């Protein structure tokens, strides 16, 4: 879960997750939304993937990225423990 918090600390990675909320995207589609190089986007995608926040799937010649909700659910469950303690 610590990797997820570290990944979420970067505004570019948070923006990528916001883009992926709407639909799965390939790296080129994601890169088109930013003023940075494709290798930089690939670096951010790699961090998101290694933290478990996104998954990738090959579709033809493209790799398509989508959100993996399992880590988000784990983080929310962790936060809910604090809310329950405060009541």
Beta strands, then each sheet from edge to edge (+ up, - down):
strand 1: 25-26
strand 2: 54-59
strand 3: 62-67
sheet 1: 1+ 3- 2+
end
